[in-house]
Amino acid sequence: DLESASFAGQYRSFLDVAGVDVERSVRLAWASLWHPAPRAYRAHHSVSDRGLAMALIVMVTVLGAFYPAIDLAAGEKERGTLETLLTAPVPPDAIVAGKFVTVALLGVIAAGLNLASMLLTFQTGALQMTETIGLEVSLPFRSVFTIFATLVPLAVVFGAVFLGIAVRSSSFRLSASCFGFK
């Protein structure tokens, strides 16, 4: 939802679906994204159709770096495992650098896996369903590569920000609350 718009009830949902009907219901739910009423509502509120999937990918990438960063810093403080690590004959800068690389790598992996998952979902459902309602939608490999290449620095930057805040926090809960999570 946006500050000035609520998308509740705009898309189809299905209850008590089982067996063979699950695939059909998923396809119809995805296809409802392109029905005239939701498209007109998005257009009225200046929401681009193209930005929907990208917003989801960015959100999942950010969250892919968020939880590991908090756990590797504030979580270790809370569990008492950080003191053991700091007594090792390794410079503290190397420990922080290792944590940063881990968080950044996990963010990139989360971005890649979620992008692949969305592509698989689109290929098996949404893109096929759009043909039935008369839309032509395609996603060339070059675009997929560009999206992933954009997500890599995003994961690294957010990983650094989250790790920096988590290092200064005394608990997992305090770190999460800095970002509005409880």
Secondary structure, 3 states (H helix, E strand, C coil): CCCCCCCCCCCCCCCCCCCCHHHHHHHHHHHHHHCHHHHHHHHHCCCCCHHHHHHHHHHHHHHHHHHHHHHHHHHHHHHCCHHHHHCCCCCHHHHHHHHHHHHHHHHHHHHHHHHHHHHHHHHHHHHHHHHHCCCCCCCCHHHHHHHHHHHHHHHHHHHHHHHHHHHHCCCHHHHHHHCCCC
